[in-house]
Amino acid sequence: MNFELFIAKRIIATKQYKSSVSSPIIKIAVLAIALGMIMMLVAVAAGVGLQEKIQEKVAAFNGHIIITKYDNNNSIASAKPIALHQDFYPEFKSVSGIKYVQAVANKAGVIRTENDFEGINLKGVGADYNWRYFKEYLISGKLPNVNEGKENPELLISEYLANRLGFKLGSTVTTHFFKEDVTKLPNTRKFKVVGIYNSGFQDFDKTIMIADIRHIQRMNKWGKDAGGKYNEVGGFEVFLDNFSELELKEKEVYQDTDSFLNVSTIKDKYYGIFEWIKMFDFNIYVIIGVMILISVINMSVMLLVLILEKTKLIGILKALGGNNWSIRKIFLYNASYIVLIGLFWGNLIGLGLLFLQKYCKLFPLDPNNYYVTEVPVYINMWYIVALNVGTFVLCFVLLLIPTQIITKISPVKAIRFE
């Protein structure tokens, strides 16, 4: 039989223990552990969730890796085209971890109405385009039909632009696109709004419209093959299976493409955004550190009070031949039980709040500041287990310090202690 565990259980079970001087301090310690775990769960879930959601939205409009012409002057009005037929398209077989590759083109323009005008960026896409993200962002209408066949005038526009310029489903949108030679009249195109999207990322929603890539190919007078199909595009968007491998895959893609092609990542293109979300990691570490520190301080105070309250018991156990480590284990078992109770309630309440947010969207955010409309949550069993095990182990190890006072207690003085 484990003698120390047996004594600890008797102390926990006794009614005198529950109504003792240490009882309110124990409750405060349990509350501190529970609140600490709630804060840590929310900090990690919200911080990582926000990072992943922003990464996902930036990738939705750009891909993870962007392949363009090396001598591209970065002007979407006069971007140099790339041959559609490449060894890496439509499948990048030479590099593992790539989900898919899609051909796109961009062209700057202006929407003109009777009362207003707005600068826009028309993103041209083809039959290979993966609509996964925009199916989620679509709030009314349908996605444009850009399959093989006749050039299609259907247009997907953002809710921001639709509201600002007074467009709705079925509206005709007249657009003017700049030419490389600015002295020439711009190209004019009319589109029909068939879908309205809202990504919550207003930096993109303010300008980006999506339509058939053949409009851009025709305006730019890009080349055709013998069958009359366009064989030049503005660039390629590469999507990865694992975002954490972005830098590694960028190097591999660069090594496996021709020297006249430029390879960049969304981290390079949107450096400011990704530097900002990197700060979330620091905030998460600070919150975890502060919460564990508060929990340990509260547990240490609780344990010292408990030791003081049980001084006579300590003296009796020492007089009966108990050694210091054996008696310390009794109080460590006691403290571990209290930590586990706090962790239980912290996980119950914390995970309950996270699941409520995940499915009920209780807490909104301003998309102008955070690029999302509600607090996103990331729930993963590994970090939940890591937080619980880490908190328990740290508390247990650091609580060895206050139990050191037991070694200083004299049996004779302890038995006489009132």
C-alpha positions in Angstrom: 0.0 0.0 0.0 1.2 3.5 -0.8 1.2 5.0 2.7 1.7 8.6 1.6 -1.2 8.4 -0.9 -3.4 6.8 1.8 -2.8 9.7 4.3 -3.3 12.3 1.5 -6.7 10.7 0.6 -7.8 10.7 4.3 -6.9 14.4 4.6 -8.8 15.3 1.4 -11.9 13.2 2.5 -12.1 14.5 6.1 -14.9 17.0 6.8 -12.6 19.0 9.1 -10.3 19.6 6.1 -13.2 21.0 4.0 -14.2 23.5 6.8 -10.7 24.3 7.9 -8.8 27.6 7.7 -7.1 26.5 4.5 -10.4 25.7 2.8 -11.0 29.2 1.2 -7.4 29.4 0.2 -7.7 26.0 -1.5 -10.8 27.2 -3.4 -8.9 30.3 -4.6 -6.0 28.0 -5.8 -8.4 25.8 -7.7 -10.0 28.9 -9.2 -6.6 30.3 -10.2 -5.6 27.0 -11.9 -9.0 26.9 -13.7 -8.8 30.5 -14.9 -5.2 30.1 -15.9 -6.1 27.0 -18.1 -9.1 28.9 -19.6 -6.9 31.8 -20.5 -4.2 29.6 -22.0 -6.7 27.6 -24.1 -8.3 30.7 -25.4 -5.0 32.4 -26.1 -3.6 29.5 -28.1 -6.9 28.7 -29.9 -7.6 32.3 -30.8 -4.0 33.2 -31.6 -3.3 30.2 -33.8 -6.8 30.3 -35.3 -6.3 33.9 -36.3 -2.9 33.2 -37.9 -4.3 30.3 -39.9 -7.4 32.1 -41.0 -5.3 35.1 -42.2 -2.8 32.8 -44.0 -5.7 31.0 -45.6 -7.3 34.2 -46.9 -4.1 35.6 -48.3 -3.5 32.3 -50.0 -7.0 32.2 -51.4 -6.2 35.3 -53.5 -2.6 34.6 -54.3 -1.7 30.9 -53.7 1.2 30.0 -51.4 3.9 30.4 -54.0 3.6 32.7 -57.0 5.5 32.0 -60.3 5.7 35.0 -62.7 8.0 36.1 -65.6 11.4 37.1 -64.2 11.5 40.4 -65.9 8.0 41.3 -64.7 7.9 45.0 -63.9 5.3 44.3 -61.2 2.7 46.3 -63.1 -0.6 44.5 -63.5 -1.4 46.8 -66.4 1.5 45.4 -68.5 2.7 42.1 -66.9 4.8 40.0 -69.2 3.1 36.7 -70.1 4.4 33.1 -69.5 3.9 30.1 -71.8 1.0 28.0 -70.4 2.8 24.8 -71.3 5.3 24.1 -68.5 6.8 21.0 -67.0 5.2 21.8 -63.7 1.7 22.5 -65.0 -0.9 21.2 -64.4 0.9 18.9 -61.9 4.1 19.8 -60.1 5.4 16.2 -60.1 9.0 17.0 -59.4 8.3 18.6 -55.9 6.4 16.8 -53.2 3.9 18.5 -50.9 2.3 20.5 -53.7 -1.5 20.3 -53.7 -2.3 21.9 -57.1 -1.1 24.6 -59.6 -3.5 27.0 -61.4 -2.9 29.5 -64.1 -4.1 33.1 -63.6 -3.7 36.7 -65.0 -4.3 40.1 -63.5 -5.1 43.5 -65.1 -5.7 46.9 -63.5 -8.7 48.9 -64.5 -11.5 51.3 -63.4 -15.2 50.8 -62.9 -17.1 53.8 -64.1 -20.7 54.5 -63.1 -22.9 57.6 -63.5 -22.0 58.9 -60.1 -18.7 57.3 -59.1 -15.7 55.3 -60.2 -13.4 52.8 -58.5 -10.0 51.3 -59.3 -10.1 47.6 -59.5 -7.9 44.5 -60.2 -9.5 42.0 -62.5 -8.3 38.5 -61.7 -8.7 36.2 -64.7 -9.1 32.5 -64.0 -9.7 29.4 -66.2 -11.1 25.9 -66.1 -8.3 24.8 -63.8 -9.1 27.3 -61.0 -9.9 25.8 -57.6 -13.0 27.6 -56.2 -12.7 26.0 -52.8 -12.2 29.2 -50.9 -14.6 31.3 -52.8 -17.4 28.8 -52.3 -17.0 29.6 -48.6 -16.9 33.4 -49.2 -19.9 33.4 -51.7 -22.8 35.2 -50.0 -25.2 35.4 -53.0 -25.5 34.2 -56.6 -23.1 31.7 -58.1 -19.5 31.4 -59.2 -18.6 32.5 -62.8 -18.6 29.8 -65.4 -15.0 29.8 -66.8 -14.9 26.4 -68.4 -13.8 25.7 -71.9 -15.9 27.2 -74.6 -16.9 30.8 -75.5 -15.5 33.7 -73.6 -17.9 34.3 -70.7 -18.9 37.8 -69.4 -19.9 36.5 -65.9 -18.3 38.4 -63.0 -17.7 37.7 -59.3 -17.6 40.9 -57.4 -17.0 41.7 -53.7 -19.8 42.9 -51.4 -17.8 46.0 -50.7 -17.6 47.0 -54.3 -21.3 46.1 -54.9 -22.5 48.2 -52.1 -20.1 51.1 -52.9 -21.1 51.3 -56.6 -24.7 50.2 -56.3 -24.4 46.8 -58.1 -26.5 43.7 -57.5 -27.0 40.3 -59.1 -27.7 40.8 -62.8 -26.1 44.3 -63.0 -24.0 45.2 -66.0 -20.6 46.4 -65.0 -18.7 48.6 -67.4 -14.9 48.5 -66.9 -12.0 50.3 -68.5 -8.5 48.6 -68.6 -5.2 50.4 -69.1 -2.9 49.6 -71.9 0.9 49.5 -71.7 0.9 52.5 -74.0 -0.9 55.0 -71.9 -1.5 57.4 -74.9 -3.9 54.9 -76.3 -7.6 54.6 -75.3 -8.2 51.9 -72.7 -9.9 48.7 -73.4 -13.6 48.7 -72.4 -15.4 45.5 -71.2 -18.9 44.8 -70.0 -19.5 42.1 -67.4 -22.6 40.7 -65.8 -22.6 40.3 -62.0 -23.5 36.6 -61.2 -22.0 36.3 -57.7 -21.1 38.5 -54.7 -18.5 37.4 -52.2 -17.2 38.7 -48.9 -13.9 37.3 -47.7 -13.7 39.6 -44.7 -10.3 40.7 -45.9 -11.1 44.2 -47.1 -7.6 44.9 -48.5 -8.5 42.4 -51.2 -12.3 42.9 -51.3 -11.8 46.6 -52.1 -10.3 45.9 -55.5 -10.4 42.2 -56.7 -13.0 41.0 -59.1 -12.9 37.6 -60.8 -13.8 36.7 -64.3 -12.8 34.5 -67.3 -9.0 34.7 -68.0 -9.7 34.9 -71.7 -10.8 38.6 -71.3 -7.3 39.5 -70.1 -5.6 37.3 -72.7 -7.6 38.9 -75.5 -7.0 42.5 -74.2 -3.2 41.8 -73.9 -3.1 40.1 -77.3 -1.3 37.1 -75.9 -0.4 34.2 -78.1 -2.5 31.3 -79.3 -1.6 27.8 -80.3 -2.4 26.1 -83.6 -5.9 25.2 -82.3 -6.8 28.9 -81.6 -6.5 28.5 -77.8 -4.5 31.0 -75.8 -1.2 29.5 -74.7 0.1 32.4 -72.5 -0.9 33.4 -69.0 0.1 36.0 -66.4 1.5 33.5 -63.9 0.9 30.4 -61.8 -0.4 30.1 -58.2 1.0 27.1 -56.3 -0.8 25.7 -53.3 0.9 23.6 -50.7 -0.3 20.8 -48.4 1.6 22.3 -45.4 2.0 26.0 -45.0 4.9 25.5 -42.5 7.0 24.1 -45.4 6.6 27.4 -47.4 10.3 28.4 -47.4 11.5 24.9 -48.1 9.1 24.4 -51.0 9.9 27.8 -52.4 13.6 26.8 -52.8 12.6 23.4 -54.3 10.2 25.1 -56.8 12.8 27.7 -57.7 15.3 25.0 -58.4 12.8 23.1 -60.6 11.7 26.0 -62.8 13.4 27.8 -65.7 15.8 30.7 -65.0 13.5 33.2 -66.7 10.8 32.6 -64.1 10.6 34.4 -60.8 9.4 32.5 -57.7 8.1 34.3 -54.6 5.9 33.5 -51.7 3.0 35.3 -50.1 5.2 36.1 -47.1 7.4 38.0 -49.5 4.5 39.8 -51.2 2.7 40.6 -47.9 5.6 41.0 -45.5 3.9 43.4 -43.2 0.8 41.2 -42.6 2.9 38.1 -41.8 5.3 40.0 -39.5 2.2 41.3 -37.7 0.7 37.8 -37.2 4.1 36.5 -36.0 3.7 38.7 -33.0 0.8 36.5 -31.9 3.3 33.8 -31.0 5.0 36.2 -28.5 1.7 37.2 -27.0 0.7 33.5 -26.6 4.0 32.7 -24.8 3.6 35.7 -22.5 0.0 34.8 -21.5 1.0 31.1 -20.9 4.0 32.2 -18.8 1.9 34.7 -16.7 -0.9 32.2 -16.1 1.4 29.4 -15.0 3.3 31.9 -12.7 0.0 33.0 -11.1 -1.1 29.4 -10.7 2.2 28.4 -9.1 2.2 31.3 -6.7 -1.4 30.5 -5.6 -0.6 26.8 -5.2 2.6 27.6 -3.2 0.6 29.9 -0.8 -2.0 27.2 -0.5 0.5 24.5 0.3 2.3 26.6 2.9 -1.0 27.3 4.7 -1.8 23.6 4.5 1.6 22.7 6.0 1.1 25.2 8.7 -2.3 23.8 9.5 -1.0 20.3 9.6 2.1 21.0 11.7 1.0 18.8 14.5 0.4 15.9 12.1 3.8 16.4 10.6 5.3 16.2 14.1 3.5 13.0 14.9 4.5 11.4 11.7 8.1 12.3 12.3 8.0 11.0 15.9 6.6 7.7 14.5 9.7 7.4 12.2 8.5 9.1 9.0 11.3 10.7 7.0 11.1 14.1 5.4 10.6 12.9 1.8 7.8 10.6 2.8 5.9 13.5 4.6 6.6 15.9 1.7 5.0 13.4 -0.7 1.8 13.5 1.3 1.5 17.2 0.7 2.5 16.9 -2.9 -0.2 14.3 -3.4 -2.6 16.8 -1.8 -1.4 19.6 -4.1 -1.6 17.4 -7.2 -5.2 16.6 -6.4 -6.0 20.3 -6.2 -4.2 21.1 -9.4 -6.1 18.3 -11.2 -9.4 19.7 -9.9 -8.5 23.1 -11.3 -7.4 21.6 -14.6 -10.7 19.7 -14.9 -12.8 22.8 -14.5 -10.5 24.9 -16.6 -10.7 22.5 -19.5 -14.5 22.0 -19.1 -15.2 25.8 -19.2 -12.4 26.7 -21.7 -13.2 24.1 -24.3 -16.9 24.8 -23.8 -16.3 28.5 -24.7 -14.1 27.5 -27.7 -16.7 25.1 -29.2 -19.5 27.7 -28.6 -17.4 30.3 -30.6 -16.5 27.8 -33.3 -20.1 26.8 -34.0 -22.1 29.8 -32.8 -19.8 32.8 -33.6 -20.4 34.6 -30.4 -17.5 37.1 -30.5 -17.2 39.3 -33.7 -14.1 41.2 -34.8 -13.6 44.3 -36.9 -12.3 43.1 -40.3 -10.6 46.4 -40.9 -8.2 45.6 -38.1 -8.1 41.8 -37.9 -9.1 40.7 -41.5 -11.8 38.4 -40.1 -15.4 39.0 -39.1 -15.3 36.8 -36.0 -12.8 35.3 -33.6 -11.5 32.1 -35.3 -10.6 29.2 -33.0 -8.1 26.4 -33.6 -8.8 23.3 -31.6 -6.2 20.5 -31.6 -5.8 17.7 -29.1 -2.0 17.9 -29.1 -1.8 21.5 -27.7 -4.6 20.8 -25.2 -2.7 17.8 -23.9 0.6 19.8 -23.9 -0.9 22.7 -21.9 -2.4 20.3 -19.3 0.7 18.1 -18.9 3.0 21.2 -19.0 1.0 23.0 -16.3 0.7 19.9 -14.1 4.4 19.1 -14.3 5.6 22.7 -13.7 3.3 23.1 -10.7 4.4 19.8 -9.3 8.2 20.5 -9.7 7.9 24.1 -8.4 5.8 23.0 -5.4 8.9 21.0 -4.2 10.2 24.3 -3.0 7.6 25.2 -0.4 7.5 21.5 0.9 11.2 22.0 1.8 10.0 23.8 5.0 8.9 20.3 6.3 12.5 19.4 6.7 12.9 22.3 9.2 10.1 21.2 11.4 11.1 19.7 14.8 8.9 16.8 15.9 8.8 18.0 19.6 7.9 21.6 18.7 5.4 20.4 16.1 3.5 18.2 18.5 3.1 21.1 21.0 2.1 23.5 18.2 -1.3 25.0 18.6 
